Amino acid sequence: MARRGRGIASHGAAVLAAAAFAVACCCIAGCSGVASAATYTVGDGSGWSLGSASWPNGKQFHAGDVLVFRYMTWMHNVVAVGEDGYNGCTTPAGSRTYASGNDSVTLARGDNRFICTRYGHCYLGMRMVVNAV
């Protein structure tokens, strides 16, 4: 005599167990301390300006965080440079220049250097280093 219904019940229990396992894995992954990227506006309310050099002080940045540079396009720009470009206020070949006035830049691990190349602003101190861990 064949039994009916038992296969469906055991299949339903297996599906329920798999779903419970998946939910548990998602909860563990969500609580594992993995942080999502943060977004920072450079200079806060003042935006990217001559006073921005000290803005990163006291903040902790992580690789993947996003910096938003807001500025007047006729007055400033943002150039992501290496150490030589930063120290010499120059734009070496391969440097990325931003000029929209509302630029988002994702931080890489280590030192991220930015300068303004308009009107000698870099020489006046409009440059900053943001270290991301």
C-alpha positions in Angstrom: 0.0 0.0 0.0 1.5 3.3 -1.0 1.5 6.2 1.3 0.3 9.5 0.0 1.2 13.1 1.1 4.4 12.1 3.0 6.7 13.3 0.1 5.0 16.7 0.0 5.4 17.2 3.7 9.0 16.2 3.8 9.7 18.5 0.7 7.9 21.4 2.5 10.0 20.8 5.6 13.2 20.9 3.5 12.2 24.1 1.8 11.4 25.7 5.2 14.7 24.6 6.6 16.6 26.0 3.6 14.7 29.3 3.9 15.5 29.5 7.7 19.2 28.8 6.9 19.2 31.6 4.3 17.6 34.1 6.6 20.1 33.2 9.4 23.1 33.6 7.0 21.7 37.0 5.9 21.4 38.1 9.5 24.9 37.0 10.4 26.3 38.7 7.3 24.4 41.9 8.1 25.6 42.0 11.6 29.3 41.1 10.9 30.5 44.7 11.1 30.8 45.3 7.4 30.2 49.0 7.0 28.7 50.7 4.0 30.5 53.5 2.4 30.0 57.0 3.9 29.5 60.2 1.9 31.2 63.4 3.0 30.8 66.9 1.7 34.3 68.5 1.6 34.4 71.6 3.6 30.9 70.9 5.0 28.8 74.0 4.4 31.7 76.0 3.0 32.4 73.6 0.2 35.8 73.1 -1.5 37.6 76.4 -0.9 40.8 77.9 0.3 40.1 76.8 3.8 39.6 73.2 3.0 43.1 71.9 3.8 42.3 71.1 7.4 38.8 69.8 6.8 39.9 66.1 7.0 41.5 66.6 10.4 39.8 64.4 13.1 37.8 62.4 10.6 38.3 58.7 9.9 37.9 57.7 6.2 37.6 54.3 4.7 38.4 53.0 1.2 35.1 53.2 -0.7 33.9 56.4 1.1 32.8 59.2 -1.3 33.9 62.8 -1.1 31.6 65.3 -2.7 33.4 68.5 -3.8 31.0 71.5 -4.2 32.4 74.7 -5.6 31.9 77.5 -8.1 33.2 76.2 -11.4 34.6 79.5 -12.6 36.6 79.8 -9.4 37.9 76.3 -8.6 38.4 72.8 -9.8 39.5 69.5 -8.2 42.5 67.5 -9.4 43.3 64.1 -7.9 47.1 63.9 -7.9 49.9 61.8 -6.6 52.6 62.9 -4.1 54.7 64.8 -6.7 51.7 66.7 -8.1 50.6 67.6 -4.5 54.0 68.8 -3.4 54.6 70.7 -6.6 51.1 72.0 -7.3 51.2 70.4 -10.7 49.0 68.2 -12.8 51.1 65.2 -14.0 50.0 63.2 -17.0 47.2 60.8 -16.0 45.8 63.0 -13.2 42.0 63.2 -13.0 40.5 66.7 -13.3 37.0 67.4 -12.1 35.2 70.6 -13.0 31.5 70.2 -12.6 31.2 72.0 -9.3 29.5 69.0 -7.7 32.0 66.1 -8.1 31.9 62.8 -6.3 35.2 61.0 -5.8 35.5 57.5 -4.3 38.5 57.1 -2.0 41.1 54.5 -2.5 43.0 52.9 0.4 45.9 55.1 1.5 46.6 58.8 0.8 44.2 60.5 -1.6 45.6 63.9 -2.6 43.6 66.8 -4.2 44.5 70.2 -5.4 42.9 73.2 -7.1 44.9 74.4 -10.1 42.9 77.6 -10.8 44.4 81.0 -10.1 47.4 79.7 -8.1 45.0 78.4 -5.4 47.2 75.3 -4.7 50.1 77.6 -3.9 47.8 79.5 -1.5 47.0 76.2 0.3 44.0 74.9 -1.5 45.1 71.3 -1.4 44.4 68.4 1.0 45.3 64.8 1.8 42.7 62.4 2.8 43.9 59.1 4.2 41.5 56.1 3.9 42.1 52.9 5.8 
